């Protein structure tokens, strides 16, 4: 850290508390051994994370915000990214906050979020799934799991929700159209009330550190942190999409039948084949891809309309009120409650006696 103020700073620096690749390999080996002792973590880490790093030592890190190009395919790769982490802003220096500091600092220090470089492994869903499934769900007083932070535990719970969606068949095929490629995709279907409730619950419970990472294409100037925290619902849906897409491709071997009776204007056979390929690349013209995307949008229109239907945004709430001291009868009160914001509700009497067809309540 510079001691002459902020003038010498010309970029975003590596976090001083970050550990090296070899140190991380040793720590992961110890963690895996602790979980193996409880019969819950057998083989949950790729071997390259615990053996190759110790044998090869530290290597130059990848370009900031990018994966290393040394490895090919889906192998774990070592890279660097940007993350907003708390620090104490003092008159002549910036002091990063250690996670075990328990908030102890000088009262005159100002706590800020500041971007730092952090190194680590880039893992694909194929590698991260066994790791998350090996983690215990609840809090434990055992020293074998005291290294599990809140963000890692959160993704472990989210992973199990994703597997629950797979078991219930709550996913749909789709097509992602960009200026460079056509990609056949699988995405979660969150159309039920229970999944919508889970989405809101998980988004509210997401630790702030999960939302503090910068995208790889984001740029920023030193001594600034202008990018807001990521949207929790969008981040969670992205996680579920990656998990479901990887699992469906891994377990599905599509052998499309002849679809001549459906017409040749849509590349259906190529799309079905791409849905089972690791990369999902669809070999078709841009015009054919646009027609297929429009057909898929028409196919899913009923689901989109149901999500936009006001009837799905509210629900009935019944409240049973006990009788007063001098009354023998209980009272059942009806309310209209917001699904997204359960604290918002309006009584049935207020709706029934409202004279107009539209009611504006609390803004």
C-alpha positions in Angstrom: 0.0 0.0 0.0 1.4 3.4 -0.8 2.3 5.5 2.2 2.6 8.9 0.4 -1.1 9.3 -0.2 -2.9 8.2 -3.4 -0.7 10.0 -6.0 1.5 6.9 -6.8 -1.5 4.7 -7.6 -2.0 4.0 -11.3 -4.2 0.9 -11.3 -6.1 -1.7 -9.3 -3.7 -3.7 -7.1 -3.6 -7.3 -6.0 -5.3 -7.8 -2.6 -2.6 -8.1 0.0 -4.4 -10.9 1.8 -4.9 -13.0 -1.3 -3.1 -16.3 -1.3 -1.1 -17.8 -4.1 -1.9 -20.8 -6.3 0.3 -23.1 -4.3 -1.0 -21.9 -0.9 -4.6 -22.4 -2.1 -3.7 -26.0 -3.2 -2.4 -26.8 0.3 -5.5 -25.2 1.9 -7.9 -27.1 -0.4 -6.1 -30.4 0.3 -6.6 -29.8 4.0 -10.3 -29.0 3.6 -10.9 -32.1 1.5 -9.2 -34.2 4.1 -11.4 -32.8 6.8 -14.6 -33.5 4.8 -13.4 -37.0 3.9 -13.1 -37.7 7.6 -16.9 -37.1 7.8 -17.6 -39.2 4.7 -19.2 -36.2 2.9 -16.5 -34.9 0.7 -15.0 -37.9 -1.2 -13.5 -36.7 -4.4 -15.3 -33.4 -4.5 -12.3 -31.4 -5.9 -10.6 -31.8 -9.3 -7.2 -33.3 -8.9 -5.6 -30.4 -10.7 -6.6 -28.0 -7.9 -4.7 -30.0 -5.2 -1.8 -31.7 -7.0 -0.8 -29.8 -10.1 -0.6 -26.4 -8.4 1.7 -27.7 -5.7 4.0 -29.5 -8.2 4.2 -26.5 -10.6 4.2 -23.7 -8.1 3.0 -20.2 -8.9 2.6 -19.1 -12.5 2.0 -15.7 -13.9 -1.7 -14.9 -13.5 -4.0 -14.5 -16.4 -5.0 -11.2 -17.8 -7.2 -9.3 -15.4 -10.8 -10.5 -15.6 -10.0 -13.3 -18.0 -9.3 -17.0 -17.8 -5.9 -18.3 -18.5 -5.3 -19.5 -22.0 -2.8 -22.2 -20.9 -5.5 -24.8 -20.5 -8.0 -25.9 -23.1 -11.5 -27.2 -23.0 -13.3 -27.4 -19.6 -10.2 -27.9 -17.5 -9.9 -25.7 -14.4 -7.7 -22.7 -15.1 -6.0 -20.1 -12.9 -7.1 -16.5 -13.5 -7.6 -13.0 -12.0 -10.8 -11.0 -11.5 -11.9 -7.8 -9.9 -14.0 -7.8 -6.7 -15.3 -5.0 -4.5 -14.1 -5.6 -1.0 -14.4 -3.4 2.2 -11.4 -1.2 3.2 -10.6 1.5 5.7 -10.0 4.9 4.0 -7.5 6.9 6.0 -5.9 10.3 5.2 -2.7 8.8 3.9 -3.5 5.2 3.0 -6.1 2.5 2.2 -6.2 -0.4 4.6 -8.0 -3.6 3.4 -10.2 -5.2 6.1 -9.4 -8.8 7.0 -12.4 -11.0 7.2 -11.6 -12.1 10.7 -11.2 -8.5 12.0 -14.7 -8.5 13.5 -15.1 -4.8 12.5 -12.4 -3.5 14.9 -10.9 -0.3 13.6 -10.2 3.3 14.5 -13.5 5.3 14.8 -12.0 8.0 12.5 -11.6 5.5 9.6 -14.2 5.5 6.8 -15.3 2.1 5.5 -15.6 1.9 1.7 -15.9 -0.6 -1.0 -12.8 -0.7 -3.2 -11.9 -2.8 -6.2 -9.1 -5.3 -5.8 -7.5 -8.0 -7.9 -8.2 -11.5 -6.6 -6.7 -14.7 -8.0 -8.3 -18.1 -8.1 -9.6 -21.0 -10.1 -12.1 -20.7 -12.9 -14.4 -23.8 -12.6 -17.0 -25.0 -15.0 -20.4 -26.3 -13.7 -19.1 -29.8 -14.3 -16.4 -29.3 -11.7 -18.3 -27.0 -9.3 -21.3 -29.3 -8.8 -19.5 -32.1 -6.9 -17.8 -29.5 -4.7 -21.1 -27.8 -3.8 -22.9 -31.1 -3.2 -20.2 -32.2 -0.8 -20.6 -29.1 1.5 -22.8 -29.5 4.6 -26.0 -27.5 4.4 -26.3 -26.2 8.0 -24.0 -24.4 10.4 -21.7 -26.6 12.3 -19.5 -26.1 15.4 -17.0 -28.6 14.0 -13.6 -27.2 13.0 -13.9 -29.4 9.9 -16.3 -26.9 8.3 -15.3 -23.6 9.9 -13.7 -22.6 6.6 -17.0 -22.6 4.7 -18.0 -18.9 4.2 -21.5 -17.7 3.8 -21.2 -17.2 0.0 -20.0 -20.8 -0.5 -22.7 -22.2 1.7 -25.3 -20.0 -0.2 -24.3 -21.5 -3.5 -24.5 -25.0 -2.0 -28.2 -24.4 -1.2 -28.8 -22.8 -4.6 -27.2 -25.9 -6.2 -29.6 -28.2 -4.5 -32.5 -26.0 -5.7 -31.2 -26.4 -9.3 -31.0 -30.2 -8.9 -34.6 -30.1 -7.6 -35.7 -28.2 -10.7 -34.0 -30.9 -12.8 -35.7 -33.7 -11.0 -39.1 -32.0 -11.5 -38.4 -31.3 -15.2 -38.6 -27.6 -14.7 -36.5 -26.5 -17.6 -37.0 -25.5 -21.2 -34.8 -25.5 -24.4 -34.1 -22.2 -26.1 -31.9 -20.4 -28.5 -29.5 -17.5 -27.8 -28.9 -15.3 -30.8 -25.9 -13.0 -30.9 -24.1 -11.1 -33.6 -21.4 -13.8 -33.7 -23.1 -17.1 -33.1 -26.3 -19.1 -32.5 -26.3 -21.2 -29.3 -28.9 -23.8 -28.3 -29.5 -23.4 -24.5 -31.4 -24.9 -21.6 -32.8 -22.6 -19.0 -34.8 -23.1 -15.7 -38.6 -22.8 -15.7 -39.7 -20.9 -12.6 -43.4 -20.7 -13.3 -44.8 -22.2 -10.1 -45.6 -20.3 -7.0 -43.2 -22.2 -4.9 -40.3 -21.5 -7.3 -41.1 -17.9 -7.5 -41.1 -17.8 -3.7 -37.8 -19.5 -3.6 -36.4 -17.1 -6.1 -37.4 -14.1 -3.9 -36.1 -15.9 -0.7 -32.7 -16.8 -2.2 -32.3 -13.3 -3.7 -32.9 -11.7 -0.4 -30.6 -14.1 1.4 -27.7 -13.7 -1.1 -24.5 -12.5 0.7 -23.3 -9.2 -0.6 -19.9 -10.7 -1.6 -21.7 -12.7 -4.2 -22.8 -9.5 -5.9 -19.5 -7.7 -5.6 -17.6 -9.3 -8.6 -17.0 -7.3 -11.7 -17.8 -8.7 -15.1 -14.8 -9.6 -17.2 -15.5 -6.8 -19.7 -16.0 -4.1 -17.1 -13.4 -1.3 -17.0 -12.8 1.2 -14.2 -10.4 3.9 -13.2 -8.2 3.8 -10.1 -9.6 5.1 -6.8 -13.2 4.6 -7.9 -15.8 1.9 -7.6 -18.6 3.2 -9.9 -20.2 -0.1 -10.7 -23.2 -1.0 -8.5 -23.7 -4.4 -7.0 -25.1 -7.1 -9.3 -28.8 -7.7 -9.2 -29.4 -10.8 -7.0 -32.2 -12.3 -9.0 -30.4 -12.0 -12.3 -27.3 -13.5 -10.8 -29.2 -16.4 -9.2 -31.0 -17.2 -12.5 -27.6 -17.1 -14.3 -26.3 -19.6 -11.8 -29.3 -21.9 -12.2 -29.1 -21.6 -16.0 -25.4 -22.6 -16.1 -26.0 -25.6 -13.8 -29.1 -26.9 -15.6 -27.6 -26.3 -19.0 -24.5 -28.3 -18.1 -26.4 -31.2 -16.5 -28.9 -31.6 -19.3 -26.2 -31.6 -21.9 -24.2 -34.1 -19.9 -27.1 -36.6 -19.5 -28.9 -36.1 -22.9 -27.9 -37.7 -26.1 -30.3 -36.4 -28.7 -30.9 -38.5 -31.8 -33.4 -36.4 -33.7 -35.8 -38.1 -36.0 -36.6 -37.0 -39.5 -38.7 -33.8 -39.1 -39.5 -33.3 -42.8 -43.2 -33.2 -42.0 -42.7 -30.0 -40.0 -41.2 -28.1 -42.9 -37.6 -27.1 -43.7 -37.8 -23.4 -43.0 -36.7 -24.0 -39.4 -33.4 -25.7 -38.5 -35.0 -28.0 -36.0 -32.8 -31.0 -36.5 -29.6 -29.0 -36.1 -31.1 -27.2 -33.0 -32.0 -30.5 -31.3 -28.6 -31.9 -32.0 -26.9 -28.7 -30.6 -28.9 -29.0 -27.4 -26.9 -32.1 -26.5 -23.5 -30.8 -27.6 -21.0 -29.4 -25.0 -20.8 -25.9 -26.7 -24.3 -25.9 -28.1 -23.3 -24.1 -31.3 -26.0 -24.2 -34.0 -24.9 -24.2 -37.6 -27.5 -22.2 -39.3 -28.0 -18.9 -41.1 -28.9 -15.8 -39.1 -32.3 -15.6 -40.8 -33.1 -19.2 -39.9 -32.0 -18.6 -36.3 -34.2 -15.6 -36.1 -37.2 -17.6 -37.3 -36.5 -20.4 -34.9 -36.2 -17.9 -32.0 -39.5 -16.4 -33.0 -41.1 -19.8 -33.0 -39.8 -20.6 -29.6 -41.0 -17.3 -28.3 -44.5 -18.1 -29.6 -44.3 -21.5 -28.0 -43.5 -20.0 -24.5 -46.0 -17.1 -24.8 -48.5 -18.7 -22.4 -45.9 -18.9 -19.7 -44.8 -15.3 -20.3 -48.5 -14.1 -20.2 -49.0 -16.0 -17.0 -46.0 -14.3 -15.3 -47.4 -10.9 -16.4 -50.9 -11.7 -15.3 -51.9 -9.6 -12.3 -53.7 -12.7 -10.9 -50.3 -14.2 -10.4 -48.9 -11.2 -8.6 -51.4 -11.4 -5.7 -52.8 -14.1 -3.5 -55.5 -14.5 -0.9 -54.6 -14.2 2.8 -56.8 -15.4 5.6 -56.3 -14.1 9.1 -58.2 -15.7 12.0 -58.7 -13.2 14.8 -59.5 -14.3 18.3 -62.7 -12.9 19.9 -62.7 -10.0 22.3 -63.2 -10.7 26.0 -66.9 -10.1 25.8 -67.5 -11.8 22.4 -67.9 -15.6 21.9 -67.1 -15.7 18.1 -63.9 -15.7 16.2 -63.5 -13.5 13.1 -62.1 -14.6 9.7 -60.6 -11.6 7.8 -59.8 -11.7 4.1 -56.8 -9.8 2.6 -55.3 -9.4 -0.8 -51.6 -9.9 -0.4 -48.7 -9.1 -2.8 -46.7 -12.2 -3.7 -43.5 -10.3 -4.3 -43.9 -8.2 -1.1 -45.8 -10.1 1.6 -45.8 -7.1 3.9 -48.2 -5.3 1.4 -51.8 -6.2 1.9 -55.2 -4.7 1.6 -58.4 -5.9 3.3 -61.3 -7.3 1.2 -63.6 -4.7 2.7 -61.5 -1.9 1.3 -61.7 -3.5 -2.2 -65.4 -4.4 -1.9 -66.6 -0.9 -0.9 -64.3 1.0 -3.4 -66.7 2.7 -5.9 -64.4 2.7 -8.9 -63.1 -0.1 -11.2 -59.5 0.8 -10.3 -58.0 1.1 -6.9 -54.7 2.9 -6.1 -53.5 1.9 -2.6 -50.4 3.1 -0.9 -49.0 4.5 -4.1 
